[in-house]
Amino acid sequence: MAIALKIAIRECDAETINWFRFSFAFVLLAIYYLFTDRKRLMIIVKPPFILFIASVGLGINYYGYLMGVHYTSPSTTQIVIQVAPALFALSGFIFFNEKTSIKQLTGFIITIAGLAIFYNRQSLHLSHDIQNFNSGIIWTLIAALGWTLYAILQKKAAFDQPVLQMNLIIFGFPALFFSFFANYSVFAEIGVITWLLLIFLGLNTLVSYVALSAGLKYIEANRSSVIITLNPILTFLMMVVLEKMNTRIIEGEHFSYTALAGAVMVMAGCIIVVGSKTDPKK
């Protein structure tokens, strides 16, 4: 997804991409209910306030993440965004009465330390473009906070609302908001490849967040986002493949050993946080 966003933003602005992603997901979900259970569509008429705020959080996440990818790189953004699942795991202690272990707190400290090391080394390496790099890091951290807000409220709402039905609001409100800023004329100018990327990103929104909603409903907050920690690994591998293919689709990335060590610390710390047992005695 991060790689697709990096390529797509060359042809479309962030507001247009986000409008398309949310609208695409909302329309497909609405069509599904139109043919299966039209009563579910009534949630659009009188949406729960908690879902409205959750949708705001996800809208912030999408915009911040895309800007992070734009100013830095797919791999860098995927590393920094790992702050989100770590924060969400710790939020279980505050909002869901889940126990937080010493191991989880240690993992969070490792995550922050790894992020500091990664930032320090990459900022030195990219000193010629430090302003864009810093902007990307800030936007990605804002995206992490937005996602944490979304995940907390989504999990709270999941106790009372059907998973699929909630996403009508989660997708619908951001689609409506970004519709005021989207540049619709660009759709007449982009090529087939960009169209395919946008469709892929729209499907990604629908499939991933419907699945995540189900996960948030059935398992603890400190476990439900563990799979997200695989994202940086998958992105790194894909970037390596693209570089080996000598493709011109996207610029390759180079990290020092110290920066890579920091990235590993971020992912390892996050895995410890979201994968540790909640019993504080263990």
C-alpha distance (Angstrom), angle and dihedral (degrees) to the residues before:
residue distance angle dihedral
M1 . . .
A2 3.81 . .
I3 3.81 90.9 .
A4 3.80 91.8 47.3
L5 3.81 89.9 50.9
K6 3.81 91.9 50.1
I7 3.80 90.3 54.5
A8 3.81 96.5 40.5
I9 3.80 95.3 52.0
R10 3.79 89.3 63.8
E11 3.80 88.1 68.9
C12 3.83 102.9 28.9
D13 3.80 133.6 35.2
A14 3.80 121.6 -115.3
E15 3.80 95.3 -104.3
T16 3.81 92.5 53.3
I17 3.80 94.1 47.3
N18 3.79 92.3 49.2
W19 3.81 92.3 46.4
F20 3.80 90.3 52.5
R21 3.82 93.9 47.3
F22 3.79 95.2 49.9
S23 3.81 94.3 39.8
F24 3.80 93.0 48.2
A25 3.81 91.8 51.3
F26 3.81 93.3 44.0
V27 3.81 94.6 49.6
L28 3.82 93.6 49.3
L29 3.81 91.5 48.1
A30 3.81 92.1 46.4
I31 3.82 90.9 50.4
Y32 3.80 89.2 51.2
Y33 3.81 91.3 54.9
L34 3.79 91.8 42.0
F35 3.80 88.8 64.8
T36 3.81 99.9 32.9
D37 3.82 110.9 32.1
R38 3.80 117.5 -4.4
K39 3.81 92.5 -177.6
R40 3.81 88.5 71.7
L41 3.80 89.2 65.6
M42 3.82 89.4 68.0
I43 3.78 89.4 81.1
I44 3.82 85.7 78.0
V45 3.82 90.0 63.5
K46 3.79 95.1 52.8
P47 3.82 109.3 15.4
P48 3.83 121.0 -174.1
F49 3.80 110.0 -104.2
I50 3.80 91.9 -130.5
L51 3.82 90.1 61.0
F52 3.79 90.9 49.4
I53 3.82 90.6 56.3
A54 3.81 90.4 44.0
S55 3.80 89.4 54.2
V56 3.81 89.6 51.7
G57 3.80 88.7 54.1
L58 3.80 91.7 50.7
G59 3.81 91.3 47.0
I60 3.81 89.2 53.8
N61 3.79 89.3 48.1
Y62 3.81 93.4 51.9
Y63 3.78 94.4 47.3
G64 3.80 95.5 43.1
Y65 3.78 93.0 46.2
L66 3.80 93.5 49.6
M67 3.80 91.1 49.2
G68 3.80 88.9 48.6
V69 3.80 90.2 54.0
H70 3.80 89.9 46.6
Y71 3.80 95.4 52.8
T72 3.82 98.5 37.5
S73 3.82 127.6 11.2
P74 3.81 140.3 -77.4
S75 3.80 94.0 -101.2
T76 3.79 95.2 45.8
T77 3.80 92.1 48.7
Q78 3.80 92.2 48.1
I79 3.81 90.5 53.4
V80 3.80 96.2 48.3
I81 3.83 93.6 44.4
Q82 3.83 88.4 63.2
V83 3.79 85.4 85.4
A84 3.83 85.8 76.8
P85 3.82 100.5 64.8
A86 3.81 89.7 41.3
L87 3.81 91.3 53.8
F88 3.79 90.9 45.2
A89 3.78 91.9 51.2
L90 3.79 90.8 52.5
S91 3.80 90.5 46.2
G92 3.78 87.8 67.2
F93 3.80 87.5 72.6
I94 3.81 91.7 55.7
F95 3.79 104.3 35.4
F96 3.81 107.4 23.8
N97 3.81 102.9 34.9
E98 3.78 91.4 -116.3
K99 3.79 117.4 154.4
T100 3.79 117.9 -112.9
S101 3.79 117.2 -147.7
I102 3.78 130.5 -149.5
K103 3.80 87.1 -113.6
Q104 3.81 90.8 59.1
L105 3.80 92.8 49.3
T106 3.81 89.1 48.4
G107 3.79 89.8 51.1
F108 3.80 90.8 51.9
I109 3.81 90.8 51.6
I110 3.82 89.7 50.0
T111 3.80 89.4 50.7
I112 3.81 92.9 52.4
A113 3.81 92.5 44.2
G114 3.81 91.3 49.6
L115 3.79 90.4 48.6
A116 3.81 90.5 52.1
I117 3.82 91.8 49.9
F118 3.81 92.3 46.5
Y119 3.79 92.5 48.4
N120 3.81 92.9 47.2
R121 3.79 94.8 51.9
Q122 3.79 96.2 41.5
S123 3.81 92.7 46.6
L124 3.80 89.0 55.1
H125 3.80 91.3 47.0
L126 3.81 91.8 48.2
S127 3.81 97.0 39.4
H128 3.81 89.1 129.9
D129 3.81 89.1 62.6
I130 3.78 101.0 26.9
Q131 3.81 94.9 135.0
N132 3.80 93.5 60.4
F133 3.81 90.9 41.8
N134 3.81 92.3 53.0
S135 3.80 91.1 45.8
G136 3.80 90.0 52.8
I137 3.81 92.7 49.2
I138 3.82 92.0 49.7
W139 3.80 93.0 47.8
T140 3.81 90.8 48.8
L141 3.82 91.9 50.8
I142 3.82 88.8 50.1
A143 3.81 87.1 51.0
A144 3.82 89.5 52.0
L145 3.80 91.5 53.0
G146 3.81 90.8 47.3
W147 3.81 91.5 51.4
T148 3.81 91.8 48.2
L149 3.82 90.2 52.9
Y150 3.80 90.3 48.7
A151 3.81 93.7 47.8
I152 3.83 94.5 48.5
L153 3.80 94.0 49.9
Q154 3.79 93.2 40.1
K155 3.78 90.8 54.7
K156 3.81 91.2 48.5
A157 3.80 91.6 49.5
A158 3.81 92.0 46.4
F159 3.80 90.4 72.3
D160 3.83 90.5 67.6
Q161 3.82 107.0 22.6
P162 3.83 134.2 63.6
V163 3.79 110.2 -105.7
L164 3.81 98.6 -125.3
Q165 3.79 93.7 43.2
M166 3.81 92.4 54.6
N167 3.77 90.5 58.9
L168 3.79 91.7 62.9
I169 3.81 85.6 71.9
I170 3.80 95.7 34.6
F171 3.82 89.8 56.7
G172 3.79 99.1 29.6
F173 3.80 102.8 58.2
P174 3.82 96.4 48.4
A175 3.82 88.9 46.2
L176 3.79 89.4 53.7
F177 3.80 92.8 46.4
F178 3.81 96.0 48.4
S179 3.81 90.5 45.3
F180 3.82 88.4 76.7
F181 3.82 91.6 58.6
A182 3.82 104.1 33.4
N183 3.78 120.1 115.2
Y184 3.80 101.9 -134.4
S185 3.80 94.8 -179.9
V186 3.80 90.2 70.7
F187 3.80 90.9 71.9
A188 3.79 90.2 69.7
E189 3.81 90.9 53.9
I190 3.81 105.7 44.2
G191 3.79 122.8 94.1
V192 3.79 133.2 -123.7
I193 3.82 93.9 -89.9
T194 3.80 92.5 55.4
W195 3.80 90.8 46.7
L196 3.81 89.9 52.8
L197 3.81 90.2 49.0
L198 3.81 91.3 51.4
I199 3.80 91.8 48.6
F200 3.79 89.9 49.1
L201 3.81 90.4 50.5
G202 3.81 90.7 48.6
L203 3.80 91.7 50.9
N204 3.79 89.1 46.3
T205 3.80 89.9 56.8
L206 3.81 93.0 49.5
V207 3.80 99.1 44.0
S208 3.80 99.9 37.9
Y209 3.79 97.9 46.0
V210 3.80 95.6 42.7
A211 3.81 87.5 52.3
L212 3.81 92.0 44.6
S213 3.80 91.2 50.4
A214 3.79 89.3 55.7
G215 3.79 90.7 48.2
L216 3.80 92.6 51.0
K217 3.80 90.0 52.4
Y218 3.78 98.1 52.7
I219 3.80 108.2 33.3
E220 3.79 138.4 44.3
A221 3.80 120.7 -80.9
N222 3.80 90.7 -119.7
R223 3.81 90.9 58.4
S224 3.78 106.7 31.0
S225 3.82 95.0 79.1
V226 3.82 98.3 45.1
I227 3.82 92.2 108.5
I228 3.81 89.8 59.4
T229 3.79 89.3 70.2
L230 3.81 87.7 69.6
N231 3.82 91.6 63.9
P232 3.82 97.2 84.0
I233 3.81 90.7 48.5
L234 3.79 92.1 51.4
T235 3.81 91.2 45.8
F236 3.82 92.5 49.5
L237 3.80 91.1 50.0
M238 3.79 92.4 48.7
M239 3.81 91.6 48.7
V240 3.82 89.5 51.3
V241 3.82 90.5 50.5
L242 3.81 91.9 49.5
E243 3.81 91.1 48.1
K244 3.83 91.9 49.7
M245 3.79 89.0 50.9
N246 3.83 88.9 56.0
T247 3.78 89.0 -131.6
R248 3.78 121.1 170.5
I249 3.79 92.2 -150.5
I250 3.79 92.7 98.8
E251 3.79 136.0 5.7
G252 3.80 115.9 -103.3
E253 3.79 122.6 -116.1
H254 3.78 130.5 -130.3
F255 3.81 124.9 -162.8
S256 3.79 129.8 -176.1
Y257 3.80 118.3 -124.4
T258 3.80 89.3 -107.4
A259 3.81 91.8 52.5
L260 3.80 90.1 48.5
A261 3.79 89.7 50.1
G262 3.80 89.0 52.8
A263 3.81 90.3 49.3
V264 3.81 90.9 51.1
M265 3.81 89.3 50.3
V266 3.81 90.6 52.5
M267 3.80 92.6 51.9
A268 3.81 94.6 40.7
G269 3.80 92.2 48.5
C270 3.79 91.4 48.8
I271 3.82 91.6 49.4
I272 3.81 89.4 51.6
V273 3.81 90.8 50.3
V274 3.79 98.0 48.4
G275 3.78 97.3 32.9
S276 3.81 101.9 45.4
K277 3.76 122.5 105.4
T278 3.79 113.9 -101.9
D279 3.79 94.8 -135.2
P280 3.84 103.2 106.9
K281 3.80 90.7 -149.3
K282 3.81 91.7 64.9
